[in-house]
Amino acid sequence: MTEDRRTQFHQIAHGQTSRPWLTSAWQHHIGHEYGAENFAAATLDFVRKWDWDWVKINPRAIYYAEVWDAVYDRDDYDWLIPRTVRTAIQEAGDIARIDYRDPETNKVLQEQIQAARAIRDDLEDRAVIDTVFSPLSVLLQLADLPLYPEGQGSAQEDDRGLNRQTLIFDQPEAAKSALDKIARTLADYATLLVSPKEQGGAGLDGIFFAETGLASHGYFNQAQLEEWAKPYDRIVIQAVRQADPEALVLVHTCREDAHPEEFTDLNPDFLHWDQFRPGNPEISTDFPAVPVGGADFELFNPGSDVDQIRQELDQTIQASQGRPFLLAPSCTIPTPADEEALRLLSGTRAPKQR
């Protein structure tokens, strides 16, 4: 009996597979990010063009803030993000207004669920996972604060006097209440994503749980991650496990000095970080999760050094030492991306072992 790539994805998660790796990439589909049908069609076109082995649905980056009524200009993008018209949290006291949002009725989340169902229905032969940001990342986004340490001290913070200190650390009880409500919203949303279609869910294979740059360069240090991130991460991940025991969780931590070891106690099935960035461990590091890695995502910019991508892909494969893993860029590739670079990645497929 021939195994399809969806079966192989699940086998890799459990270290038992006839393929040592499966290959994928994802990007933002600017101009096609709004409307479930439009977004699903763009995602499917990208998957079919490059015939990716597994699929990470990559919604518009700010849809979480839209759940809590932030407004963006969908016709005016700055790089990969539409221009902010109104934030959900404009001053620190606004955190008290962050409430639970029901994914069954919330229009933004329903749009994403409908898109996920359409993608799932069209790609039954391969694994499909959807992106869910960590609750702490979502809280920062609601206040239009940086998700990565390089954004500290920017106009994003200085113009309003709103930063991590004033939003979170100066009002801990209010911040924890907001984080709990965000986490329970995301938990119910993730439940709908992974629940079987016959139970009203989208029937996905799992979630891509993005810690963004929270751990990078100590943006949130170990103690802060334990207090402000992980308790709420567990609410979401536990909901996925309860909704479908077969559903898989891929945890992603981004940028340099990203400390993937900090997230192993969330018990992910897969762990994704950039092994080529300073301060990050090798992909061969013995973590209790299947590694996800490949070339640096920024190398996929148009006019990129394809030889450098080839070298990093080869190093990743060699470092895996025959253990199962997922081959993918270190983060979302640029829009647009270099066609030759994508052709190289798409062609880097594992032979089936006998």
N, C-alpha and C positions, 0 to 999 in steps of 0.2 A: 504494500500500500504506500503510495507516494505521500510524503508529509508536505503540507503547505507551509508557507512562511509564518503563518500565525501560530501553528503548532510548534515550529522551531523556536519562535520567540519565547514561548512559555517554557520550552525545554531548556533554553539557555538560562533562563531565570533560575532553574533548578540544577544547573550544571550537568544536564544530560541532553546531549544534542548530537546530531550527525553533521551539523555545520558549526565550525568554530566561531564564526561571527556573522552578524547581519548588518547591513549598511543602510544609513539614512542621513537626511539633512532636512532642515526646515527654514523658512524665511517668512517675513511679513509680506502680505499680498496687498501692497498699497494701491488704493483705488477699488479694492474688492473686499474691504474689511467689514463693511456694514451690509446687513441683510443676510439672513441664513442661507438662502439659495445662492446668492452671489458669492459669499465667502466659501461655501462648500464646493462650488464649481471651480473656483480658483485653486483651492487646495487639491482637489482631485486632478486638475490639469497638471499641477506641479509634480504630484506623485507619479502620474502616468508618464510624464515626459522623461523622468529619470528612473522610473521603475524602482522606487525605494522599497527595501525589504520590509520596513516597518514605518509607521506613520506617527509623527508627533503633530497633532493639530496645534496650530500657532495663531491664536486669535489676536485681535488688536490688543496692544499692550495695556491699554487703559480701561478695558471694559469693567474691571473690578471697581474702579472709582465711579463709573457710570451707574453701577448698581445702586450706589448711594447718592445719585442725582448730580454728580459732577457733570459739567457740560464741556464738550470739545467741538472745535470747528473741523468737521470731517473733510472739508475741502481745502484745508490749509495745514499741511504737514511740515513739521520741522524734523528732518531726517526721518525717523520711523514713528514719530509721535504726533498726533494732531494737536494743534494749538489749544491751550487751555483757555476756556472762556470763563468758567466758574468752578472753583474747587469745592469739594464736599465739606472740607474743614478749612475755614478761612482764618480763624484765630483759635488759640488753644482751647477756649471754653466750648467751642463747637463740638468737641469730642463727645460731649454728653448727648448729642443728638444722634449718634451712631447707634442704630437699632438693628434688630434681626430683620432680614429680608427673605421672604419665602420664595425659593426658586420655582415653585409651582405656578406662581403668579407674576413674578418679577419679569418685565419685558426683556431686559438685557440678558438675564440668565436663560430665559426661554429661547431667545434667539440663538444662543450658543448651543443649547441642548438640541434644538432642531437641526442646526448645522452638523453637530456631532452624529446625530441619527442618520443624516443623509450620507455622510462620509462612511460611516460604518456599513450602511446598506450596500454601498458600491464597492467596498473593499473587504469582503468576507474572507478572502484568502490570506490576509496579513493582519498583524496586530495593529490596533489603533489606540493611542493614548492621547489624552487631552491635558492641556496646561492648566494648572491651578497654582497661583501664587500662595506663599505662606501668609498666614494672617498678619504677621508683623509687617511684611512687605506691603500688604494691602493697606494697612493703617498709614504707613508712610505715604503711599500713593494718594490716599484720600486727602492728605494735607499738601499734596504736590511737593513732597520732600524727596531728596535723592534716595535711590535704592542702592547706591554704590558709594564708597567712601570718597571718591574723587569729586563728588558733588557737594561736599561739605563746604560751608562758607561762601557758596555761590549766591547770585542774586535770588535764586530760588528760596533761600533762607533769609538773607539779609534784608530784603525789601519789606518783609512782613514781621520780622522779629520772631518767626516761628521756626523752630528747629527740634531736634530730638529731645533736647533738655526741656524746653517749654511744653512740648506736646506730650511727652511720655514721663520723663523722670520727675518733673515738678508736680505731676498730678497722677501718682501711681494707681490709685483706686479707680479713677475715671478711665485711665488708659487700659487697665485690665478688664474693666467692664466692657469697653469697646472691643477689645481683642476677643473676648469671649463671644460676643454677638457676631463679630465677623467670622470667627471660627465655626460657629454653629450654622451660619449661612452657607459657608463653603463646604461644610460637612454634608449638609442636605443636598447641595448642588452636586458634589462629587458622588453622592449616593445615586442620584439620578443618572449621572454619566455612566456608571459602571453596572447598574442594575440591568438584568436581562430585559430584552425588548418586550417579552411577553408579560413582564411585570411593570411596564410603562417606562423603563429606562432606555438609555441609548445603546446599551450593550457593548460598551467599550471594554478594552482589555486592561485598563488601568489609568493612572494619572502620572503626569510629569509634574512633580511637586517642586516648585522653584523657590529656593531660599534667596534668590537674587544675590546681591553682594553683601548681605548682612554680616558675614564672617570675614570678609576681605579686609586685610590690614587692621583687624580689630575694630572695625566700624561698630560692631557690637562684640564685646569681649566674651570670654567663655561664661562668666557669671551672668552677664546680661542675656546671653542666648538662653541659658537655663531658666531665667526668670521671665523673659519677655517673648521668647520665640517657641521653645519646645513644648511647653504645656498646651499651647494652642495648635501647634503642628500635630500633636498626637490626637487631638479631637477630630481633625480632618482625616488623618490616616486610619484611625480606628474605624471611622464611619465607612471608609472604603472596604476595609477588611470584613466588616459585618455585612455590608451590602452584597458582596460577592467574595467568598473565600479564595476564589481563583484569580481575582483581580490583582494586578501588580502595581507596585509603587516605585517610581524612579525619582530619586532626590537629586537635585542639581544645585551646586554651589559655585558661584561665578567669580571670575577675575583672578588676580594674583593673590597669593597667601590666603587661599579660600577655605582652608581647614576642613576638608571633607571628613576627617576623623571626628569632628564635632557632631556629625549627624548620623553616625553609625548606630547610635542607641535609639534612633527612630525605627530601626529594623527595616530599612528599605530593601527591595529586591535588587535594585540597580542603584549605582552611585556614579554621578557624572561631575567631573571637574576637568580643568585644563592642566594636563600634566606637564605642559611645556612652559607655563608661566612661572615666574620667580616665586619661590616660597611654597610651591605645590609638590606633593609627592608623585613618584612615578606611577604609571598605570599598573605596574606589577606589584604595587604595595598590597599586602595581604589583608584587605578589608573584608568584613563578613557580608559582602554584597557583590554582585557581578559588576565589574567596571564598565563605564561608557566613556569612550575617548577617541581621539583622532587628531586632525590638524586644527591649529588655531583658527577660530572663526574669522578673524580679521584678514587672514590670508586669502579669503574668497572675494575680496573687493576686485572690481574690474581692473585688468592689467596686473594681476597678482603674480607672484613668483611661483609658478606651478611646480618647479623643481623642489622648492621648499615644502610645498604641500605633499608632494610624493615622498620626500624624505621623512616627514612627520608621520605619514600614514604607514610607511614601512617600519619605522621605529616602533610605532604602536603595536603593529602586528607581531613583530619580533619579540617585544617586551611581554606580550601576553603569554608566551611560552606554551602555546597550545591550549590554554584555558579559555573557556567560552567568554565572550564579551560582545558588546555592541560597538560598532564603528560609526562615529559621527563627529562632526565638528564640535568644538568646545562650547559653542553657544549658537544663537540664531545667526545664520549667515546674512550678509548684507543684501539689500534690495536696491538696485540689481546686483547680482553676483556674476562672477567671471564664468563664462560658459565652458571654457577649457578646464577650469578648476572643477566645475561640477561634473564634467564628463569624466575626468580622472577619478573623482570620488565614486561616481556611479559605477565605474568599471572595476572598482576594487572590491571584488566579491570573493567570498570564501568558497573553496571547493568543498563539495560534499564528501564527508569521510565515509569510508566503507566499514 
